[in-house]
Amino acid sequence: MSLIRYQPWDPFQEMEDVFNRFPSLPSLTGNKNAFVPAMNMYETKDAVIVEIPLAGVDPKDVEVSVEKGVLVIQGETKKEHEVDDKNYYRKEMRSGSFFRQVALPVSVKEDKVDAQFEDGILKVTCPKSAPVETKKINVRIVKKDKK
């Protein structure tokens, strides 16, 4: 006798299945070819370093920007020609657009951010800006004269 896994009714999954059956509504189901690349972020004495593996992605198709302390990395990987007559057993190589947005942990010099692509790894170096020193203000206590 085989075991059958109990799966309770999920109305949200059922709605998603209905939307997936309508190819004319791609905006409701999301971009199926999009993916979110993995990311490593670490801090050195002088900079915040972000590394993202993007093997097979042309560096010309990658955009890196920093605005108001948020790093945005986006791009697209394209298949030159897809052969439809192959009998795939597995098809896990990604293609399509990608987008990654992350808040930087410290303030950086946004105009000095540098990105390099080497051995399939995108390395973004964000130099730290000088920390803003707080100014201490002494509070005077003033007594009111009672008349």
C-alpha positions as CSV (number, residue, x, y, z in Angstrom):
1,M,0.0,0.0,0.0
2,S,1.4,3.4,-0.9
3,L,1.1,6.5,1.2
4,I,-0.7,9.5,-0.2
5,R,0.4,12.9,1.0
6,Y,-2.3,15.1,2.5
7,Q,-2.6,18.4,0.7
8,P,-5.2,20.8,2.1
9,W,-7.2,22.9,-0.4
10,D,-5.3,26.2,-1.1
11,P,-7.5,28.8,-2.8
12,F,-4.5,31.0,-3.6
13,Q,-2.8,28.2,-5.5
14,E,-6.0,27.5,-7.3
15,M,-6.2,31.2,-8.4
16,E,-2.6,31.1,-9.5
17,D,-3.3,28.0,-11.6
18,V,-6.2,29.7,-13.3
19,F,-4.1,32.8,-14.2
20,N,-1.3,30.5,-15.5
21,R,-3.8,29.0,-18.0
22,F,-4.3,32.5,-19.6
23,P,-1.3,33.2,-21.8
24,S,-2.8,36.6,-22.7
25,L,-2.3,37.8,-19.1
26,P,1.5,37.7,-18.7
27,S,1.6,40.7,-16.4
28,L,-0.6,38.9,-13.8
29,T,1.6,35.8,-13.7
30,G,5.0,37.6,-13.7
31,N,7.9,37.1,-15.9
32,K,8.7,33.4,-16.0
33,N,12.1,34.0,-17.5
34,A,13.3,36.3,-14.8
35,F,15.6,35.2,-12.0
36,V,17.3,36.6,-9.0
37,P,21.0,36.0,-8.9
38,A,22.7,35.0,-5.6
39,M,24.8,37.7,-3.9
40,N,27.7,37.9,-1.3
41,M,28.2,41.2,0.4
42,Y,31.0,42.0,2.8
43,E,32.7,45.0,4.3
44,T,36.4,45.8,4.4
45,K,38.1,48.7,6.1
46,D,37.6,51.0,3.1
47,A,34.7,49.6,1.1
48,V,31.6,47.5,0.8
49,I,32.2,44.6,-1.7
50,V,29.3,42.9,-3.5
51,E,30.0,39.7,-5.6
52,I,27.4,38.1,-7.9
53,P,28.0,35.0,-10.0
54,L,26.8,35.8,-13.5
55,A,28.4,33.1,-15.6
56,G,27.3,33.2,-19.2
57,V,26.1,36.8,-19.0
58,D,27.6,39.3,-21.4
59,P,29.0,42.2,-19.3
60,K,27.5,44.6,-21.8
61,D,24.1,43.4,-20.8
62,V,24.6,44.3,-17.1
63,E,23.7,47.6,-15.5
64,V,24.9,48.6,-12.0
65,S,23.7,51.8,-10.2
66,V,23.7,53.2,-6.7
67,E,21.3,55.8,-5.6
68,K,20.4,56.9,-2.1
69,G,22.3,54.0,-0.5
70,V,20.6,51.3,-2.6
71,L,22.6,49.2,-5.0
72,V,20.7,48.0,-8.1
73,I,22.1,45.3,-10.5
74,Q,20.0,44.4,-13.5
75,G,20.5,42.8,-16.9
76,E,19.6,40.1,-19.3
77,T,21.1,36.9,-20.5
78,K,20.1,35.9,-24.0
79,K,20.0,32.6,-25.8
80,E,21.4,33.1,-29.3
81,H,19.4,30.3,-30.8
82,E,17.2,27.8,-29.0
83,V,16.9,24.4,-30.6
84,D,13.4,23.1,-30.1
85,D,13.9,19.6,-31.5
86,K,16.2,18.5,-28.7
87,N,14.8,15.9,-26.3
88,Y,15.8,17.5,-23.0
89,Y,15.9,15.4,-19.9
90,R,16.7,18.5,-17.9
91,K,16.8,22.2,-18.8
92,E,18.2,24.2,-15.9
93,M,20.4,26.8,-17.6
94,R,18.9,30.2,-17.0
95,S,18.1,32.8,-19.6
96,G,16.0,36.0,-19.3
97,S,16.2,39.1,-17.3
98,F,17.5,39.5,-13.7
99,F,17.2,42.2,-11.1
100,R,18.7,42.6,-7.7
101,Q,18.3,45.5,-5.3
102,V,19.9,45.8,-1.9
103,A,20.3,48.6,0.6
104,L,24.0,49.2,1.5
105,P,24.8,48.8,5.2
106,V,26.9,52.0,5.3
107,S,27.1,55.3,3.4
108,V,29.3,55.1,0.3
109,K,30.7,57.5,-2.3
110,E,28.1,56.8,-4.9
111,D,30.1,58.5,-7.7
112,K,33.2,56.3,-7.0
113,V,31.5,52.9,-7.2
114,D,33.4,50.5,-9.5
115,A,32.2,47.3,-11.1
116,Q,34.5,44.6,-12.6
117,F,33.6,41.3,-14.3
118,E,36.1,38.5,-14.0
119,D,35.7,34.7,-14.4
120,G,31.9,35.0,-14.4
121,I,31.8,37.0,-11.2
122,L,30.6,40.6,-11.1
123,K,32.5,42.4,-8.3
124,V,31.1,45.8,-7.3
125,T,33.3,47.9,-5.0
126,C,31.6,50.7,-3.1
127,P,34.1,52.9,-1.3
128,K,32.9,54.1,2.1
129,S,32.3,57.8,2.7
130,A,33.8,59.4,5.7
131,P,31.5,59.0,8.7
132,V,29.7,62.1,9.7
133,E,30.7,63.0,13.2
134,T,28.0,64.0,15.6
135,K,28.2,67.4,17.2
136,K,27.6,67.5,20.9
137,I,25.6,70.5,22.1
138,N,25.5,71.4,25.8
139,V,22.1,72.3,27.1
140,R,21.8,75.3,29.4
141,I,19.4,75.3,32.2
142,V,17.5,78.6,32.7
143,K,15.5,79.4,35.8
144,K,12.5,81.6,35.5
145,D,12.3,84.4,38.1
146,K,9.0,84.3,40.0
147,K,7.5,87.7,40.4
